[in-house]
Amino acid sequence: MGLFFSVRLGETVELWGEIVMKYYDQKVCVVTGAASGIGRACALALGSFGAKTIITDIRKEMLDETADLIKAAGGHAETHLVDVANRDAVYDLAGHVEKNYGAADFVLNNAGVAMGAPVYELGIDDFNWLMDIDFWGVVYGTQAFLPQMRARNSGNIANVSSVFGLFSFPEQSAYNAAKFAVLGFTDAARHDLADTNIGVTTIHPGGINTNIVRHARVGQDPEAETRRQEAIMMFEKFTMTQPEKAARIILKGVAKGKARILVGPDAVYMDIIRRLFPSNYMRFMRVPKVEVR
């Protein structure tokens, strides 16, 4: 019985791999923040599945590198330098996709940044910088592509929130605000589109091995840079999922029509703890302090 189950389970995994590949084959897929991390991993996977990938970022060299990797594997990649905080730029991208491809089949609003500072040190300019990218970038990416999807009555939009969109964490008030907002916005969009064939998914990654903490802004306190180095070391120590595995989880979940995708065992654990202890979950999530030497 155990051997039979193992064989059937293996067959199911292999079958789902084929289903996911076929699902994205020849689909027009737009990925923001594709220069590294989850965005790059998803773009590479989509390219290997036969998708027509349109990838964006503000870091040209790294974005070109992503495109080169896709093309070297025989895939299709088209690059665009787009700041998702720039509404006109996002709408121009959507117009280009509609003109040249008919419509986007899948949009992954992934671009994001981080900001670490206690709320009493958080500058309004830094707060606006983060919200413009992490929240408004998602709003623009959703609304810019929805008309062409609605015209066809098909497509998928997936918006990247975070486990920090499920619970709040010290020194992350701006990031928490943006990621909670992404969750609320995406859930509402899914309800609004419930009577259509357009899928809407919220993605909650846990600790993924990306550069987001290295590129994060910090507060103005004299100890801010020390806190940044502590955060980088702690993040690397407790990261549980590689971007390639995150991409597989995300793309499989979207293909299955999931409304919500938790990425990584830590994301699953944190979600459970938050549900069980909605007001005092932080006592289960404390991690040891990492010394910077």
C-alpha positions in Angstrom: 0.0 0.0 0.0 2.8 2.4 0.9 4.7 1.7 -2.3 1.5 2.1 -4.3 0.8 5.4 -2.6 4.3 6.6 -3.3 4.1 5.7 -7.0 0.7 7.4 -7.4 1.9 10.4 -5.5 5.0 10.7 -7.7 2.7 10.4 -10.8 0.5 13.1 -9.4 3.4 15.5 -8.9 4.7 14.7 -12.4 1.2 15.2 -13.9 0.8 18.6 -12.2 4.2 19.6 -13.6 2.9 18.9 -17.1 -0.4 20.6 -16.4 1.3 23.8 -15.1 3.7 23.8 -18.1 0.7 23.5 -20.6 -1.2 26.1 -18.7 1.4 28.8 -19.3 2.5 27.6 -22.8 2.2 30.5 -25.3 0.5 32.7 -22.6 1.4 36.4 -22.5 2.9 36.8 -19.0 3.9 40.1 -17.4 6.2 40.0 -14.4 7.3 43.1 -12.5 10.4 43.2 -10.3 12.0 40.5 -12.5 15.6 41.5 -12.1 16.1 39.2 -9.1 14.5 37.1 -6.4 11.0 35.8 -6.8 10.3 37.9 -10.0 13.4 36.5 -11.8 12.6 32.9 -10.7 9.0 33.2 -11.9 10.1 34.8 -15.2 12.7 32.0 -15.8 10.1 29.3 -15.0 7.5 30.9 -17.3 10.0 31.2 -20.1 10.8 27.5 -19.7 7.1 26.7 -19.9 6.9 28.4 -23.3 5.3 31.6 -22.1 5.8 34.9 -23.9 7.4 36.8 -21.0 7.3 40.6 -20.6 9.6 41.5 -17.7 10.1 44.8 -16.0 12.4 46.4 -13.4 14.3 49.6 -12.8 17.7 47.8 -12.7 18.7 47.4 -16.4 21.7 45.2 -16.1 20.0 42.7 -13.9 16.9 42.7 -15.9 18.8 42.1 -19.1 20.5 39.2 -17.3 17.1 37.7 -16.6 16.2 38.1 -20.2 19.4 36.5 -21.4 18.9 33.5 -19.2 15.4 33.0 -20.6 16.6 33.3 -24.2 19.5 31.0 -23.6 17.1 28.4 -22.6 15.1 28.9 -25.8 12.4 31.1 -24.2 10.8 34.4 -25.2 11.7 37.5 -23.2 11.0 41.2 -23.7 12.3 43.8 -21.2 10.9 47.1 -20.2 12.4 49.6 -17.7 9.4 50.4 -15.6 9.1 52.1 -12.2 5.8 50.6 -10.9 5.3 53.8 -8.8 4.9 55.7 -12.1 1.3 55.2 -13.1 1.8 56.5 -16.6 4.7 54.1 -17.2 2.6 51.1 -16.0 -0.4 52.1 -18.2 2.0 52.6 -21.2 3.3 49.1 -20.6 -0.3 47.7 -20.6 -1.0 49.6 -23.9 2.1 48.1 -25.5 1.1 44.6 -24.5 -2.4 45.1 -25.8 -1.1 46.5 -29.1 1.5 43.9 -29.7 0.1 40.8 -28.1 -3.7 41.4 -27.9 -3.9 41.1 -24.2 -2.0 39.9 -21.1 -3.0 36.4 -19.9 -1.1 36.6 -16.6 0.2 39.6 -14.6 2.4 39.1 -11.6 2.6 42.3 -9.6 5.7 41.4 -7.7 8.0 44.5 -7.5 8.6 45.6 -4.0 10.9 47.3 -1.5 11.4 47.3 2.2 11.9 49.9 4.9 13.0 49.1 8.5 12.4 51.7 11.2 10.4 52.1 14.4 7.3 54.1 13.8 8.6 57.1 15.7 11.6 57.4 13.3 9.7 56.7 10.1 9.9 59.7 7.8 6.9 60.5 5.7 9.0 60.6 2.5 10.3 57.1 3.2 6.7 56.0 4.0 5.5 57.4 0.7 8.4 55.9 -1.3 7.5 52.4 0.0 3.7 52.8 -0.4 4.1 54.1 -4.0 6.0 50.9 -5.0 4.5 48.2 -2.8 0.9 49.3 -2.8 0.2 51.7 -5.6 2.4 49.7 -7.9 0.1 46.8 -7.4 -3.0 48.9 -7.9 -1.6 50.4 -11.1 -0.6 46.9 -12.4 -4.0 45.5 -11.7 -6.1 48.3 -13.1 -3.9 48.9 -16.2 -4.3 45.3 -17.4 -7.9 44.6 -16.3 -9.7 46.3 -19.3 -7.9 44.0 -21.8 -8.7 40.9 -19.6 -12.3 41.9 -19.2 -12.6 42.4 -23.0 -11.6 38.8 -23.4 -13.2 37.6 -20.1 -10.1 35.7 -19.2 -6.7 36.1 -17.5 -5.0 35.9 -14.1 -3.7 38.7 -11.8 -1.5 37.7 -8.9 -0.4 40.3 -6.4 2.5 39.8 -4.0 1.7 40.7 -0.4 3.7 39.0 2.3 3.4 37.2 5.6 3.8 40.7 6.9 0.4 41.3 5.2 -1.0 38.8 7.7 0.6 40.0 10.9 2.5 43.1 12.1 6.1 43.1 13.1 8.3 45.6 15.0 10.0 48.3 12.9 7.9 47.4 9.8 4.9 49.7 10.1 5.3 51.0 6.6 5.9 47.6 5.1 3.0 46.1 7.1 0.7 48.9 6.0 1.5 48.3 2.3 1.2 44.5 2.5 -2.0 44.6 4.5 -3.3 47.0 1.9 -2.4 44.7 -1.0 -4.3 41.9 0.7 -7.4 44.0 1.2 -7.3 45.4 -2.3 -6.7 42.0 -4.0 -9.5 40.3 -2.0 -11.9 43.1 -2.9 -10.8 42.8 -6.6 -11.4 39.1 -6.5 -15.0 39.6 -5.2 -15.6 42.3 -7.8 -14.6 39.8 -10.6 -16.2 36.7 -9.1 -18.7 36.5 -12.0 -16.0 36.5 -14.6 -13.3 34.1 -15.8 -10.5 36.3 -14.5 -8.6 34.8 -11.6 -7.2 37.0 -8.8 -4.7 35.6 -6.3 -2.9 37.0 -3.3 0.6 35.7 -2.6 2.1 35.6 0.9 5.8 34.7 0.8 7.5 33.8 4.0 11.3 34.0 4.3 12.5 33.8 0.7 16.2 34.1 -0.1 16.1 37.4 -2.0 17.9 40.8 -1.8 15.0 42.8 -0.5 16.5 43.2 3.0 19.9 44.2 1.6 18.2 46.9 -0.5 15.9 48.1 2.3 16.0 51.6 3.6 16.5 52.2 7.3 15.6 55.0 9.7 17.6 58.0 10.6 18.8 56.9 14.0 22.6 56.6 14.5 22.2 52.9 15.1 20.1 52.4 11.9 22.9 50.9 9.8 23.8 48.5 12.6 20.2 47.4 12.7 20.3 46.9 8.9 23.3 44.6 9.2 21.5 42.7 12.0 18.4 42.4 9.9 20.4 41.0 6.9 22.2 38.4 9.1 19.0 37.4 10.8 17.1 37.2 7.5 19.8 35.0 5.9 19.8 32.8 9.0 16.1 32.2 9.1 15.3 32.1 5.4 13.6 28.9 4.6 12.8 28.9 0.9 14.8 29.5 -2.3 13.3 31.7 -5.1 13.1 28.8 -7.5 10.9 26.8 -5.1 8.8 29.9 -4.4 8.2 30.3 -8.1 7.0 26.7 -8.5 4.6 27.2 -5.6 3.3 30.4 -7.0 2.8 29.3 -10.6 1.2 26.1 -9.6 -1.2 27.9 -7.3 -2.2 30.4 -9.9 -2.7 27.6 -12.4 -5.0 25.8 -9.9 -7.0 29.0 -9.4 -6.1 29.5 -5.8 -7.3 32.7 -4.2 -4.4 32.7 -1.7 -1.0 31.2 -1.8 1.3 30.8 1.3 4.9 30.4 0.2 7.1 28.4 2.5 6.6 26.4 5.7 7.3 29.5 7.8 4.4 31.3 6.1 2.1 28.4 6.9 3.2 28.4 10.5 2.9 32.1 10.9 -0.6 32.1 9.4 -1.7 29.4 11.8 -0.3 31.2 14.8 -2.0 34.4 13.8 -5.3 32.7 13.5 -5.0 30.9 16.9 -3.6 33.9 18.7 -4.9 37.0 16.9 -3.9 39.5 19.6 -0.7 38.1 21.1 0.9 36.1 18.2 4.2 38.0 18.6 5.2 36.0 21.7 5.4 32.9 19.4 7.5 34.7 16.8 10.4 36.1 18.7 13.8 35.3 17.2 17.2 35.6 19.0 19.2 38.8 18.5 22.1 38.5 16.0 25.2 40.4 16.9 27.1 42.3 14.2 30.8 41.8 14.7 
